[in-house]
Amino acid sequence: MFALAALIAEAAGLKKGDVIIAVDGKPANADLRALLRDRPAGSTVELTVRSGIETRKGALMLRDQI
């Protein structure tokens, strides 16, 4: 499970220590799944990620429902 999660994170451009701070402009609180669970597979979300002191945005296509 962890190896698969690492591959998915890498494909999304995420690195160890990155923190997802928003999904489609909405703050990502402790329950990130709640922000994503009603979206169908194949939909795209915009992630805002903090990496050290840098903040960046990127798109992520959801593959399966969680």
N, CA, C and O atoms as CSV, one atom per row, in Angstrom:
chain,resi,resn,atom,element,x,y,z
A,1,MET,N,N,0.825,-1.196,0.000
A,1,MET,CA,C,0.000,0.000,0.000
A,1,MET,C,C,0.864,1.253,0.000
A,1,MET,O,O,0.610,2.188,-0.760
A,2,PHE,N,N,1.903,1.273,0.866
A,2,PHE,CA,C,2.743,2.463,0.942
A,2,PHE,C,C,3.543,2.660,-0.332
A,2,PHE,O,O,3.760,3.797,-0.752
A,3,ALA,N,N,3.990,1.570,-0.962
A,3,ALA,CA,C,4.742,1.695,-2.213
A,3,ALA,C,C,3.852,2.290,-3.296
A,3,ALA,O,O,4.300,3.144,-4.062
A,4,LEU,N,N,2.594,1.851,-3.370
A,4,LEU,CA,C,1.658,2.388,-4.349
A,4,LEU,C,C,1.394,3.864,-4.081
A,4,LEU,O,O,1.385,4.673,-5.008
A,5,ALA,N,N,1.184,4.210,-2.835
A,5,ALA,CA,C,0.946,5.613,-2.477
A,5,ALA,C,C,2.152,6.472,-2.852
A,5,ALA,O,O,1.985,7.600,-3.318
A,6,ALA,N,N,3.354,5.956,-2.656
A,6,ALA,CA,C,4.563,6.703,-3.009
A,6,ALA,C,C,4.641,6.924,-4.512
A,6,ALA,O,O,5.029,8.005,-4.956
A,7,LEU,N,N,4.277,5.915,-5.304
A,7,LEU,CA,C,4.292,6.061,-6.763
A,7,LEU,C,C,3.266,7.089,-7.231
A,7,LEU,O,O,3.550,7.888,-8.124
A,8,ILE,N,N,2.087,7.073,-6.639
A,8,ILE,CA,C,1.043,8.034,-6.998
A,8,ILE,C,C,1.481,9.449,-6.627
A,8,ILE,O,O,1.310,10.382,-7.412
A,9,ALA,N,N,2.040,9.604,-5.440
A,9,ALA,CA,C,2.519,10.918,-5.003
A,9,ALA,C,C,3.620,11.420,-5.934
A,9,ALA,O,O,3.638,12.596,-6.299
A,10,GLU,N,N,4.524,10.545,-6.312
A,10,GLU,CA,C,5.609,10.939,-7.214
A,10,GLU,C,C,5.056,11.373,-8.571
A,10,GLU,O,O,5.517,12.360,-9.145
A,11,ALA,N,N,4.073,10.639,-9.080
A,11,ALA,CA,C,3.458,10.994,-10.364
A,11,ALA,C,C,2.772,12.354,-10.289
A,11,ALA,O,O,2.676,13.064,-11.290
A,12,ALA,N,N,2.301,12.711,-9.110
A,12,ALA,CA,C,1.634,14.003,-8.921
A,12,ALA,C,C,2.634,15.125,-8.656
A,12,ALA,O,O,2.245,16.283,-8.512
A,13,GLY,N,N,3.921,14.785,-8.592
A,13,GLY,CA,C,4.940,15.803,-8.351
A,13,GLY,C,C,5.167,16.095,-6.881
A,13,GLY,O,O,5.844,17.065,-6.540
A,14,LEU,N,N,4.610,15.266,-6.000
A,14,LEU,CA,C,4.783,15.472,-4.567
A,14,LEU,C,C,6.063,14.789,-4.098
A,14,LEU,O,O,6.444,13.737,-4.613
A,15,LYS,N,N,6.719,15.398,-3.118
A,15,LYS,CA,C,7.951,14.865,-2.562
A,15,LYS,C,C,7.790,14.702,-1.063
A,15,LYS,O,O,6.913,15.313,-0.453
A,16,LYS,N,N,8.635,13.883,-0.479
A,16,LYS,CA,C,8.606,13.673,0.966
A,16,LYS,C,C,8.722,15.026,1.667
A,16,LYS,O,O,9.606,15.823,1.354
A,17,GLY,N,N,7.832,15.272,2.605
A,17,GLY,CA,C,7.830,16.529,3.348
A,17,GLY,C,C,6.886,17.579,2.796
A,17,GLY,O,O,6.606,18.568,3.474
A,18,ASP,N,N,6.380,17.387,1.563
A,18,ASP,CA,C,5.407,18.328,1.007
A,18,ASP,C,C,4.107,18.249,1.798
A,18,ASP,O,O,3.737,17.186,2.295
A,19,VAL,N,N,3.423,19.377,1.909
A,19,VAL,CA,C,2.159,19.439,2.640
A,19,VAL,C,C,1.098,20.014,1.706
A,19,VAL,O,O,1.257,21.116,1.180
A,20,ILE,N,N,0.010,19.260,1.503
A,20,ILE,CA,C,-1.113,19.763,0.707
A,20,ILE,C,C,-1.885,20.722,1.599
A,20,ILE,O,O,-2.405,20.331,2.644
A,21,ILE,N,N,-1.955,21.989,1.178
A,21,ILE,CA,C,-2.616,22.995,2.018
A,21,ILE,C,C,-3.980,23.408,1.476
A,21,ILE,O,O,-4.772,24.013,2.199
A,22,ALA,N,N,-4.268,23.087,0.198
A,22,ALA,CA,C,-5.584,23.424,-0.356
A,22,ALA,C,C,-5.890,22.512,-1.539
A,22,ALA,O,O,-4.996,22.051,-2.249
A,23,VAL,N,N,-7.188,22.271,-1.723
A,23,VAL,CA,C,-7.696,21.514,-2.868
A,23,VAL,C,C,-8.748,22.385,-3.538
A,23,VAL,O,O,-9.760,22.730,-2.928
A,24,ASP,N,N,-8.503,22.741,-4.799
A,24,ASP,CA,C,-9.392,23.645,-5.529
A,24,ASP,C,C,-9.683,24.919,-4.741
A,24,ASP,O,O,-10.803,25.429,-4.756
A,25,GLY,N,N,-8.659,25.424,-4.054
A,25,GLY,CA,C,-8.781,26.670,-3.320
A,25,GLY,C,C,-9.401,26.556,-1.939
A,25,GLY,O,O,-9.468,27.543,-1.206
A,26,LYS,N,N,-9.856,25.358,-1.575
A,26,LYS,CA,C,-10.439,25.154,-0.242
A,26,LYS,C,C,-9.362,24.589,0.679
A,26,LYS,O,O,-8.644,23.667,0.296
A,27,PRO,N,N,-9.243,25.135,1.896
A,27,PRO,CA,C,-8.215,24.651,2.822
A,27,PRO,C,C,-8.313,23.137,3.039
A,27,PRO,O,O,-9.396,22.590,3.248
A,28,ALA,N,N,-7.165,22.487,2.983
A,28,ALA,CA,C,-7.105,21.039,3.214
A,28,ALA,C,C,-6.851,20.825,4.700
A,28,ALA,O,O,-5.731,20.981,5.186
A,29,ASN,N,N,-7.903,20.468,5.400
A,29,ASN,CA,C,-7.774,20.219,6.830
A,29,ASN,C,C,-7.322,18.779,7.049
A,29,ASN,O,O,-6.807,18.142,6.130
A,30,ALA,N,N,-7.510,18.276,8.235
A,30,ALA,CA,C,-7.063,16.920,8.559
A,30,ALA,C,C,-7.772,15.853,7.734
A,30,ALA,O,O,-7.226,14.763,7.564
A,31,ASP,N,N,-8.970,16.124,7.213
A,31,ASP,CA,C,-9.711,15.121,6.458
A,31,ASP,C,C,-9.680,15.433,4.965
A,31,ASP,O,O,-10.672,15.880,4.389
A,32,LEU,N,N,-8.548,15.194,4.363
A,32,LEU,CA,C,-8.374,15.436,2.933
A,32,LEU,C,C,-9.331,14.576,2.112
A,32,LEU,O,O,-9.810,15.006,1.062
A,33,ARG,N,N,-9.606,13.388,2.577
A,33,ARG,CA,C,-10.524,12.497,1.857
A,33,ARG,C,C,-11.904,13.115,1.681
A,33,ARG,O,O,-12.554,12.899,0.658
A,34,ALA,N,N,-12.348,13.871,2.655
A,34,ALA,CA,C,-13.668,14.495,2.565
A,34,ALA,C,C,-13.737,15.469,1.390
A,34,ALA,O,O,-14.792,15.630,0.777
A,35,LEU,N,N,-12.612,16.119,1.076
A,35,LEU,CA,C,-12.590,17.053,-0.052
A,35,LEU,C,C,-12.590,16.334,-1.400
A,35,LEU,O,O,-12.929,16.927,-2.424
A,36,LEU,N,N,-12.211,15.063,-1.397
A,36,LEU,CA,C,-12.040,14.335,-2.655
A,36,LEU,C,C,-13.062,13.229,-2.900
A,36,LEU,O,O,-13.285,12.849,-4.049
A,37,ARG,N,N,-13.682,12.707,-1.857
A,37,ARG,CA,C,-14.466,11.478,-1.990
A,37,ARG,C,C,-15.684,11.569,-2.912
A,37,ARG,O,O,-16.078,10.550,-3.480
A,38,ASP,N,N,-16.290,12.728,-3.085
A,38,ASP,CA,C,-17.480,12.847,-3.932
A,38,ASP,C,C,-17.151,13.155,-5.384
A,38,ASP,O,O,-18.049,13.330,-6.208
A,39,ARG,N,N,-15.878,13.221,-5.689
A,39,ARG,CA,C,-15.467,13.525,-7.064
A,39,ARG,C,C,-15.243,12.216,-7.825
A,39,ARG,O,O,-14.643,11.283,-7.291
A,40,PRO,N,N,-15.716,12.147,-9.045
A,40,PRO,CA,C,-15.561,10.899,-9.803
A,40,PRO,C,C,-14.126,10.701,-10.294
A,40,PRO,O,O,-13.376,11.658,-10.484
A,41,ALA,N,N,-13.773,9.438,-10.492
A,41,ALA,CA,C,-12.484,9.116,-11.091
A,41,ALA,C,C,-12.408,9.810,-12.448
A,41,ALA,O,O,-13.393,9.851,-13.185
A,42,GLY,N,N,-11.248,10.349,-12.773
A,42,GLY,CA,C,-11.061,11.070,-14.025
A,42,GLY,C,C,-11.199,12.570,-13.888
A,42,GLY,O,O,-10.807,13.312,-14.789
A,43,SER,N,N,-11.756,13.038,-12.761
A,43,SER,CA,C,-11.855,14.489,-12.573
A,43,SER,C,C,-10.491,15.032,-12.135
A,43,SER,O,O,-9.664,14.304,-11.585
A,44,THR,N,N,-10.278,16.312,-12.390
A,44,THR,CA,C,-9.006,16.951,-12.072
A,44,THR,C,C,-9.216,17.972,-10.969
A,44,THR,O,O,-10.180,18.737,-10.986
A,45,VAL,N,N,-8.296,17.974,-10.007
A,45,VAL,CA,C,-8.327,18.947,-8.921
A,45,VAL,C,C,-7.025,19.734,-8.934
A,45,VAL,O,O,-5.989,19.244,-9.385
A,46,GLU,N,N,-7.095,20.966,-8.431
A,46,GLU,CA,C,-5.892,21.775,-8.291
A,46,GLU,C,C,-5.414,21.687,-6.848
A,46,GLU,O,O,-6.151,22.010,-5.916
A,47,LEU,N,N,-4.173,21.246,-6.677
A,47,LEU,CA,C,-3.579,21.161,-5.348
A,47,LEU,C,C,-2.673,22.365,-5.121
A,47,LEU,O,O,-1.929,22.777,-6.012
A,48,THR,N,N,-2.745,22.916,-3.928
A,48,THR,CA,C,-1.780,23.911,-3.489
A,48,THR,C,C,-0.907,23.195,-2.459
A,48,THR,O,O,-1.404,22.653,-1.472
A,49,VAL,N,N,0.398,23.205,-2.707
A,49,VAL,CA,C,1.330,22.420,-1.907
A,49,VAL,C,C,2.416,23.325,-1.346
A,49,VAL,O,O,2.962,24.175,-2.049
A,50,ARG,N,N,2.720,23.128,-0.068
A,50,ARG,CA,C,3.845,23.834,0.547
A,50,ARG,C,C,5.016,22.867,0.599
A,50,ARG,O,O,4.912,21.766,1.138
A,51,SER,N,N,6.126,23.301,0.029
A,51,SER,CA,C,7.350,22.506,0.011
A,51,SER,C,C,8.458,23.377,0.582
A,51,SER,O,O,9.020,24.223,-0.113
A,52,GLY,N,N,8.765,23.159,1.857
A,52,GLY,CA,C,9.711,24.045,2.535
A,52,GLY,C,C,9.102,25.431,2.656
A,52,GLY,O,O,8.027,25.588,3.235
A,53,ILE,N,N,9.783,26.447,2.110
A,53,ILE,CA,C,9.236,27.812,2.165
A,53,ILE,C,C,8.501,28.170,0.874
A,53,ILE,O,O,7.913,29.246,0.769
A,54,GLU,N,N,8.535,27.276,-0.094
A,54,GLU,CA,C,7.896,27.512,-1.390
A,54,GLU,C,C,6.466,26.979,-1.393
A,54,GLU,O,O,6.185,25.930,-0.812
A,55,THR,N,N,5.569,27.706,-2.047
A,55,THR,CA,C,4.196,27.231,-2.262
A,55,THR,C,C,3.981,27.156,-3.760
A,55,THR,O,O,4.305,28.089,-4.496
A,56,ARG,N,N,3.426,26.024,-4.210
A,56,ARG,CA,C,3.188,25.852,-5.645
A,56,ARG,C,C,1.834,25.205,-5.863
A,56,ARG,O,O,1.266,24.594,-4.957
A,57,LYS,N,N,1.322,25.350,-7.087
A,57,LYS,CA,C,0.041,24.756,-7.467
A,57,LYS,C,C,0.276,23.783,-8.610
A,57,LYS,O,O,1.181,23.952,-9.427
A,58,GLY,N,N,-0.567,22.763,-8.638
A,58,GLY,CA,C,-0.476,21.780,-9.716
A,58,GLY,C,C,-1.782,21.027,-9.831
A,58,GLY,O,O,-2.576,20.987,-8.892
A,59,ALA,N,N,-1.997,20.433,-10.987
A,59,ALA,CA,C,-3.210,19.665,-11.238
A,59,ALA,C,C,-2.969,18.192,-10.960
A,59,ALA,O,O,-1.876,17.674,-11.185
A,60,LEU,N,N,-4.001,17.530,-10.471
A,60,LEU,CA,C,-3.949,16.099,-10.203
A,60,LEU,C,C,-5.238,15.470,-10.717
A,60,LEU,O,O,-6.331,15.907,-10.356
A,61,MET,N,N,-5.113,14.443,-11.562
A,61,MET,CA,C,-6.287,13.711,-12.028
A,61,MET,C,C,-6.521,12.549,-11.067
A,61,MET,O,O,-5.621,11.753,-10.801
A,62,LEU,N,N,-7.745,12.468,-10.553
A,62,LEU,CA,C,-8.098,11.397,-9.632
A,62,LEU,C,C,-8.286,10.108,-10.411
A,62,LEU,O,O,-8.895,10.096,-11.481
A,63,ARG,N,N,-7.754,9.021,-9.861
A,63,ARG,CA,C,-7.808,7.749,-10.565
A,63,ARG,C,C,-8.941,6.853,-10.057
A,63,ARG,O,O,-9.663,6.256,-10.855
A,64,ASP,N,N,-9.094,6.760,-8.775
A,64,ASP,CA,C,-10.118,5.894,-8.187
A,64,ASP,C,C,-10.791,6.638,-7.060
A,64,ASP,O,O,-10.225,7.576,-6.498
A,65,GLN,N,N,-11.979,6.228,-6.733
A,65,GLN,CA,C,-12.646,6.839,-5.594
A,65,GLN,C,C,-11.999,6.346,-4.315
A,65,GLN,O,O,-11.533,5.209,-4.235
A,66,ILE,N,N,-11.976,7.232,-3.297
A,66,ILE,CA,C,-11.385,6.860,-2.029
A,66,ILE,C,C,-12.418,6.932,-0.931
A,66,ILE,O,O,-12.109,6.651,0.227
